[in-house]
Amino acid sequence: MRRVFVALALVCAAMAADADGGRLQLRQAAGPFVVSLFTTPESLAVGPADLSVMVEEQGGSRVLLDPDVVVTLTLEEARVAPVIAHLSHEHATNRLLQDAVVQLPRPGRWRAVVHVSEAGREASIATDLTVASYSARRGTVCLFVVLPVCAVALFAWVQVAKQRARRRRLLSVG
């Protein structure tokens, strides 16, 4: 019985765990580094987005704590100015990550180029990020706000209908 309880507790803890960096968008070897790019929220949408990067030594599993990291986001349409973020540990919740909050002004396919330099060594990686015009999370929050209100309204409507039916029965009998 104790084993079942421990297993259940571990499963619940794993379900509740949330990575500090958000969603892993890319993990790639680049020159002397292995670079990982994370984004929060998981589904990027117009508005604020948190970009986090972890840089490791290639071949070894040592995390570099203070490389210079710059992320440049470019929309496929050339009309929008690129978004350039210099990442730091200032707001990072995990000391192994560097992060920055950027404003994504328009939806579409954005090209993210991560440039890393440390002690005279440099490398860059790139990936595409899809930015939606709305946040799926906002829709979920609205659903959980609207659904209870609708349930209460439906319950009240049914109770009023039952009360009216009772009154009609009493008036028709008497």
C-alpha positions in Angstrom: 0.0 0.0 0.0 2.9 2.3 0.8 4.4 1.8 -2.6 1.2 2.7 -4.3 1.0 5.9 -2.3 4.6 6.8 -3.1 4.0 6.1 -6.8 0.8 8.2 -6.8 2.7 11.0 -5.1 5.5 10.9 -7.7 3.0 10.9 -10.6 1.1 13.9 -9.1 4.4 15.8 -8.6 5.5 15.1 -12.1 2.2 16.3 -13.5 2.5 19.5 -11.4 6.2 20.2 -12.3 6.8 23.1 -14.6 10.1 23.8 -16.2 11.7 27.1 -15.2 12.4 27.9 -18.8 9.1 27.1 -20.4 8.7 25.2 -23.7 11.9 23.9 -25.3 11.9 25.3 -28.8 15.4 24.3 -29.8 18.4 22.4 -28.5 21.3 22.3 -30.9 25.1 21.9 -31.0 26.7 25.1 -32.4 30.5 25.3 -32.5 31.9 24.9 -29.0 28.5 25.1 -27.4 25.2 23.3 -27.0 22.4 26.0 -27.0 18.9 25.5 -25.7 16.1 28.0 -26.3 13.0 28.1 -24.2 9.9 30.3 -24.5 7.1 31.2 -22.2 4.1 31.1 -22.7 4.2 27.7 -24.4 2.0 28.9 -27.2 3.5 32.2 -28.3 1.0 35.0 -29.0 1.1 38.7 -29.7 2.3 40.5 -26.5 5.0 39.7 -23.9 7.1 36.6 -24.3 9.9 35.3 -22.1 12.9 34.0 -23.9 15.4 31.8 -21.9 18.6 30.3 -23.1 20.9 27.8 -21.5 24.5 27.4 -22.9 26.5 24.3 -22.3 30.1 23.2 -23.3 30.1 20.9 -26.3 31.2 17.4 -25.3 31.1 18.1 -21.6 28.0 18.6 -19.5 29.2 21.9 -18.0 26.8 24.8 -18.1 28.3 28.1 -18.9 27.0 30.7 -16.4 28.0 34.0 -18.0 28.2 33.9 -21.8 27.0 36.9 -23.9 23.6 35.9 -25.4 21.7 37.9 -27.9 18.4 36.7 -29.5 17.2 38.5 -32.7 13.6 37.9 -33.8 12.7 38.8 -37.4 9.2 38.5 -38.9 9.1 37.0 -42.4 7.5 40.3 -43.5 10.3 42.8 -43.8 8.0 45.7 -42.8 8.4 45.0 -39.1 11.6 46.0 -37.2 13.5 43.1 -35.7 13.2 42.5 -32.0 16.6 42.2 -30.4 17.0 40.9 -26.8 20.2 40.9 -24.8 19.7 38.1 -22.2 20.9 38.2 -18.6 20.4 36.5 -15.3 18.6 39.5 -13.9 15.1 38.1 -14.0 15.9 34.4 -14.5 14.3 32.1 -12.0 16.9 29.4 -12.7 20.6 30.4 -12.4 21.5 28.2 -15.3 19.4 30.2 -17.7 19.7 33.7 -19.1 16.4 35.4 -20.1 14.7 38.5 -21.4 11.1 39.5 -21.9 10.3 40.8 -25.4 7.2 42.3 -26.9 6.0 40.4 -30.0 4.1 43.1 -32.0 2.5 41.0 -34.8 1.4 37.4 -35.4 3.2 35.2 -38.0 6.3 33.2 -38.4 9.3 34.7 -36.7 12.9 33.7 -37.3 14.8 33.4 -34.0 18.6 33.6 -34.2 20.5 33.0 -31.0 24.1 34.3 -31.0 26.4 33.2 -28.1 29.9 34.4 -27.4 32.2 33.6 -24.5 36.0 34.0 -24.1 36.5 34.7 -27.8 34.4 31.8 -29.0 31.2 32.4 -30.9 28.3 30.4 -32.4 24.8 31.0 -33.7 21.7 28.8 -34.0 18.3 29.6 -35.6 14.8 28.3 -35.5 11.3 29.4 -36.6 8.7 30.4 -34.0 5.0 30.7 -34.7 3.3 33.6 -33.0 -0.5 33.5 -32.8 -2.8 36.6 -32.9 -4.3 35.5 -29.6 -3.3 33.5 -26.6 -4.9 30.0 -26.3 -4.4 30.5 -22.5 -6.7 33.6 -22.6 -9.4 31.5 -24.3 -9.0 28.8 -21.6 -9.3 31.3 -18.8 -12.4 32.8 -20.4 -13.9 29.4 -20.7 -13.4 28.7 -17.0 -14.9 32.0 -16.1 -17.9 31.9 -18.5 -18.7 28.2 -17.9 -19.6 28.5 -14.2 -21.6 31.7 -14.8 -23.6 29.9 -17.5 -24.1 26.9 -15.2 -25.4 29.1 -12.4 -27.7 31.0 -14.8 -29.1 27.7 -16.2 -29.7 26.4 -12.7 -31.5 29.5 -11.7 -33.6 29.4 -14.9 -34.6 25.8 -14.2 -35.6 26.6 -10.6 -37.7 29.6 -11.7 -39.4 27.3 -14.4 -40.1 24.7 -11.7 -41.6 27.3 -9.4 -43.9 28.6 -12.1 -45.0 25.1 -13.0 -45.9 24.5 -9.3 -47.9 27.7 -9.1 -49.8 26.8 -12.3 -50.6 23.3 -10.9 -51.8 24.8 -7.6 -54.0 27.4 -9.4 -55.5 24.8 -11.7 -56.3 22.5 -8.7 -57.8 25.2 -6.5 
